[in-house]
Amino acid sequence: MKYIGLSNYPHGSAERIGILVANLGTPNAPTAPALRRYLRQFFDDPRVFEFPRLTWWLLTRAIILNRRPRRSAALYASIWRQEGSPLLLYSQAIADGLQARLQPHSAQPLQVALGMRYGDPSIPYALNQLRAANVRRLLILPLFPQYSATTVASVFDAVTAELQRWRWLPELRFIMHYHDQAAYIAALVERIRQAWQANGRGEKLVFSFHGIPKRYFMNGDPYYCECQKTARLVAEALDLPKADYVVAFQSRFGREEWLKPYTSEALVELAAQGVRRVDVICPGFAADCLETLEEIDSENRKVFLEAGGEAYQYIPALNDSPMHLEALSALALQHLQGWLQPQLTSA
């Protein structure tokens, strides 16, 4: 193992508090070569795909990475913006918003950096940005409200793998989840109310979370339970009876059973029951991305309407909205207690 240190380290320089905002990631462009690089990182993560490594490696190289990049590139192209990937744009805006909101709470310099688990800017890149700024106390904030080993623990793996290469480690704190944080729940509630006020209210509210294999849940992953709690708290704040909302799971991959009900099948079933108007929100996604903009807002809209539904409203992710930034700022401040030096105000 080679340990890497900053050359000509400026001893005595001012220390900073750092916050690493981490998200899943995105390809650099909506092209097959860019998708192949991105998906290779994703498929090589043992936290996401818990299969015998040699068998899985051969399967991805022989089949998946030869077929999937072109198809995925077309999907990304359908949601890509002139400025770039929506996920990257929103995630960077969230990081910038946190920087602006948190610095006034501390007399000590504070720096926020964005790192992606897969793709760019990578978690090692972001960590080295913070190290170059002389961050000595570091808070990790994964933008995944509900804990899963496939997301939060994967970020932990990437952070600690990079830190193993450092000579001088920072003090470290890690936010594992915020699925029931009051400010996060309030932000979701306000987002739904805004959509209802602007566009009307459907007969059913569908909470669609990203799925994981059922096997992971049976082996101890708490993700399913935390998704259920988030939905329940939001429904209670909206005074929704249980009959008026559905919790479902999207984005399954492969042939094994994943968490159910699957979102696409739940929408077909609702249409078959005579439900004509639905609202769909994805509380597990901090920022809009392929899975919300293409899969939910486009593909599943078509599924519901073709099954007999008449109106389908996708309620956007919280993104960089003020209510979301306030919730994340409150979360960060809670975990920064004891580190921040309060600003002194004159009498």
C-alpha positions in Angstrom: 0.0 0.0 0.0 1.4 3.4 -1.0 0.5 6.3 1.2 0.2 9.6 -0.5 0.8 13.0 1.2 0.7 16.6 0.0 4.2 17.7 -1.0 5.5 20.8 0.7 2.6 20.7 3.2 2.0 24.2 4.6 2.3 23.5 8.3 0.4 26.1 10.4 -2.2 26.9 7.8 -5.8 27.7 8.9 -7.9 24.6 9.5 -11.3 24.2 7.9 -14.4 22.1 8.5 -15.4 20.1 5.4 -18.7 18.6 4.2 -18.6 15.9 1.5 -22.0 15.8 -0.3 -22.2 12.4 -2.0 -24.6 11.2 -4.6 -24.8 8.1 -6.8 -23.3 9.5 -10.0 -23.9 10.0 -13.7 -22.0 9.4 -17.0 -20.1 12.3 -18.4 -22.1 12.3 -21.6 -25.2 10.5 -23.1 -23.0 8.3 -25.3 -22.3 4.6 -25.4 -18.5 5.0 -24.5 -19.3 7.3 -21.6 -22.0 4.9 -20.4 -19.6 1.9 -20.7 -17.1 3.6 -18.4 -19.8 4.6 -15.9 -21.6 1.3 -15.9 -18.3 -0.6 -15.4 -17.8 1.2 -12.1 -21.4 0.6 -11.1 -21.4 -3.1 -12.0 -18.1 -3.6 -10.2 -19.4 -2.5 -6.9 -19.9 -5.6 -4.6 -22.3 -3.6 -2.4 -24.8 -3.2 -5.2 -24.4 -6.7 -6.9 -23.9 -9.4 -4.3 -22.8 -12.2 -6.5 -19.7 -14.4 -6.7 -17.2 -11.9 -8.1 -15.6 -14.0 -10.9 -19.0 -15.1 -12.3 -20.3 -11.6 -12.1 -17.2 -10.1 -13.7 -17.4 -12.5 -16.6 -21.2 -11.9 -17.1 -20.8 -8.1 -17.1 -17.8 -8.1 -19.5 -19.2 -10.8 -21.9 -22.8 -9.6 -22.1 -24.1 -6.7 -20.0 -21.4 -4.1 -20.9 -21.7 -5.1 -24.6 -25.4 -4.5 -24.7 -26.6 -2.1 -22.1 -24.4 1.1 -22.8 -26.1 1.9 -26.1 -29.6 1.4 -24.8 -28.8 3.4 -21.6 -27.2 6.2 -23.7 -30.5 6.7 -25.6 -32.4 7.0 -22.3 -29.9 9.5 -20.9 -30.1 11.5 -24.1 -33.8 11.9 -23.6 -33.4 13.7 -20.3 -30.0 15.4 -20.9 -29.8 19.2 -20.7 -27.6 21.6 -22.6 -25.7 22.2 -19.4 -25.2 18.5 -18.7 -26.7 15.8 -16.6 -29.7 16.8 -14.4 -28.4 14.8 -11.5 -25.0 16.5 -11.6 -26.6 20.0 -12.0 -29.0 19.5 -9.1 -26.4 17.9 -6.9 -23.9 20.7 -7.5 -26.6 23.2 -6.8 -27.4 21.4 -3.5 -23.7 21.5 -2.5 -23.5 25.2 -3.4 -26.7 26.0 -1.5 -25.4 24.2 1.6 -22.1 26.2 1.4 -24.0 29.5 1.4 -26.4 28.5 4.2 -23.8 26.8 6.6 -20.9 29.2 6.5 -22.7 32.0 8.4 -23.1 29.5 11.3 -19.4 29.2 11.9 -16.5 31.6 12.5 -14.2 28.9 11.2 -13.9 28.5 7.4 -16.2 25.8 6.1 -16.0 24.1 2.7 -18.6 21.9 0.9 -17.5 19.6 -2.0 -19.6 17.3 -4.2 -18.4 13.7 -4.9 -20.1 11.0 -6.9 -19.9 7.3 -6.1 -19.6 6.5 -9.8 -18.5 9.0 -12.5 -17.2 12.5 -12.0 -16.5 14.4 -9.9 -15.5 11.3 -8.0 -15.4 10.9 -4.2 -11.5 10.7 -4.2 -11.4 13.9 -6.3 -13.7 15.7 -3.9 -11.9 14.4 -0.8 -8.6 15.7 -2.2 -10.2 19.1 -2.8 -11.1 19.2 0.8 -7.6 18.0 1.9 -6.0 20.7 -0.2 -8.2 23.3 1.7 -6.8 21.9 5.0 -10.0 20.3 6.1 -9.3 18.7 9.5 -12.9 17.8 10.5 -15.0 16.1 7.8 -18.7 15.4 7.7 -20.0 12.9 5.1 -23.5 13.6 3.8 -24.8 11.0 1.4 -27.9 12.2 -0.4 -29.8 9.0 0.3 -32.5 9.6 3.0 -33.2 5.9 3.5 -30.2 3.7 4.4 -29.2 0.8 2.2 -25.9 -1.0 1.9 -26.2 -0.5 -1.8 -25.9 3.3 -1.5 -24.8 4.6 1.9 -22.4 1.8 2.7 -21.0 2.0 -0.8 -20.2 5.7 -0.2 -18.6 4.7 3.1 -16.4 2.1 1.2 -15.3 4.8 -1.3 -14.5 7.3 1.4 -12.5 4.9 3.5 -10.7 3.4 0.5 -9.4 6.9 -0.3 -8.6 7.8 3.3 -6.4 4.7 3.6 -4.0 6.5 1.2 -3.7 9.6 3.4 -1.0 10.3 5.9 -3.0 12.6 8.2 -6.6 11.6 8.6 -9.3 14.1 9.5 -11.8 13.7 12.2 -14.7 12.0 10.6 -18.5 12.0 11.0 -20.9 10.1 8.7 -24.6 10.6 8.3 -26.2 7.2 7.8 -29.8 8.2 7.0 -32.5 10.9 7.5 -35.6 9.1 6.5 -37.7 10.4 9.4 -36.1 13.8 9.9 -38.8 16.3 10.6 -37.5 18.9 8.2 -37.1 16.4 5.4 -40.7 15.1 5.9 -42.0 18.7 6.0 -40.2 19.4 2.7 -41.8 16.4 1.0 -45.2 17.5 2.4 -44.8 21.0 1.1 -43.7 19.7 -2.3 -46.8 17.6 -2.6 -49.1 20.4 -1.5 -47.5 22.7 -4.0 -48.2 20.2 -6.8 -51.8 19.7 -5.7 -52.4 23.4 -5.6 -50.9 24.0 -9.0 -52.3 21.0 -10.9 -55.0 19.4 -8.8 -55.0 16.2 -6.7 -55.2 12.7 -7.9 -57.2 9.9 -6.4 -54.1 8.0 -5.2 -50.6 9.2 -4.2 -47.9 6.7 -5.2 -44.6 6.7 -3.3 -42.1 5.2 -5.6 -38.7 4.2 -4.1 -35.7 2.6 -5.9 -35.8 -1.1 -5.4 -33.3 -3.6 -4.0 -33.3 -7.3 -4.3 -35.6 -8.9 -1.6 -32.6 -11.1 -0.6 -30.8 -8.0 0.7 -33.7 -7.0 2.9 -34.0 -10.6 4.2 -30.3 -10.5 5.0 -30.8 -7.4 7.2 -30.8 -4.3 5.1 -33.3 -1.8 6.7 -34.1 0.0 3.5 -37.6 -1.3 3.1 -38.6 -0.4 6.6 -37.2 3.1 6.3 -39.1 3.7 3.0 -42.3 2.6 4.7 -41.7 5.0 7.6 -41.0 7.9 5.3 -44.2 7.3 3.4 -46.3 6.9 6.5 -45.0 10.1 8.1 -45.7 12.1 4.9 -49.2 10.6 4.6 -49.9 11.4 8.3 -48.9 15.0 7.8 -51.2 15.2 4.7 -54.0 13.5 6.7 -54.1 10.7 4.0 -55.8 7.5 5.1 -53.8 4.3 4.2 -56.3 3.6 1.4 -55.3 6.8 -0.4 -51.6 6.0 -1.0 -49.4 3.2 -2.2 -45.7 2.4 -1.5 -44.0 0.8 -4.5 -40.5 0.1 -5.8 -39.0 0.8 -9.2 -35.8 0.1 -11.3 -35.5 -3.6 -10.7 -32.7 -5.4 -12.6 -32.2 -9.0 -13.4 -34.4 -12.0 -12.8 -34.4 -12.4 -9.0 -37.3 -11.0 -6.9 -36.9 -7.4 -5.7 -38.9 -5.5 -3.2 -42.6 -5.4 -4.1 -45.0 -4.1 -5.3 -43.2 -3.0 -8.4 -44.2 0.5 -9.4 -45.1 -0.3 -13.0 -47.3 -3.2 -11.9 -48.9 -1.1 -9.1 -49.9 1.5 -11.6 -51.5 -1.1 -13.9 -53.4 -2.5 -10.9 -54.6 1.0 -9.9 -55.9 1.6 -13.4 -57.6 -1.8 -13.4 -59.4 -0.8 -10.1 -60.8 2.2 -11.8 -58.4 4.8 -10.5 -58.2 7.5 -13.2 -55.8 10.1 -11.6 -52.6 9.4 -9.8 -49.8 11.5 -8.4 -46.3 9.9 -8.1 -43.4 11.1 -6.0 -40.0 9.5 -5.4 -38.9 10.4 -1.9 -35.7 8.4 -2.0 -34.2 10.6 -4.8 -32.8 13.9 -3.5 -32.3 15.1 -7.1 -34.1 14.3 -10.3 -32.2 11.9 -12.5 -32.7 9.1 -15.1 -34.8 7.0 -12.8 -37.3 9.8 -12.0 -37.3 11.8 -15.3 -37.3 9.0 -17.8 -38.5 5.9 -15.9 -41.2 7.5 -13.7 -42.2 10.7 -15.5 -42.1 9.2 -19.0 -42.1 5.4 -19.1 -44.5 4.8 -16.2 -46.7 7.6 -17.3 -47.2 5.7 -20.5 -47.8 2.4 -18.5 -50.6 4.0 -16.5 -52.3 5.8 -19.4 -52.2 2.8 -21.6 -53.7 0.7 -18.8 -56.8 3.0 -18.7 -55.6 5.9 -16.5 -56.5 9.4 -17.5 -54.2 11.8 -15.6 -50.7 11.2 -14.3 -48.8 13.8 -12.3 -45.1 13.3 -11.5 -44.1 15.5 -8.5 -40.5 16.5 -8.9 -37.7 15.6 -6.5 -36.8 18.2 -3.8 -33.7 19.1 -5.8 -32.2 22.5 -4.8 -35.4 24.0 -3.6 -35.2 26.3 -0.5 -37.2 23.8 1.7 -34.8 21.0 0.8 -31.7 23.1 1.4 -33.1 24.2 4.8 -33.7 20.5 5.7 -30.2 19.4 4.7 -28.7 22.4 6.5 -30.5 21.5 9.7 -29.3 17.9 9.3 -25.7 19.0 8.8 -25.9 21.5 11.7 -27.1 18.7 14.0 -24.1 16.5 13.1 -21.7 19.4 13.3 -22.4 20.1 16.9 -19.3 20.6 18.9 -17.2 21.4 15.8 -18.6 24.8 14.8 -17.3 27.9 16.4 -20.3 30.3 16.5 -20.0 33.7 14.9 -19.5 36.5 17.4 -21.9 39.3 17.1 -21.3 42.8 18.5 -23.7 44.2 21.1 
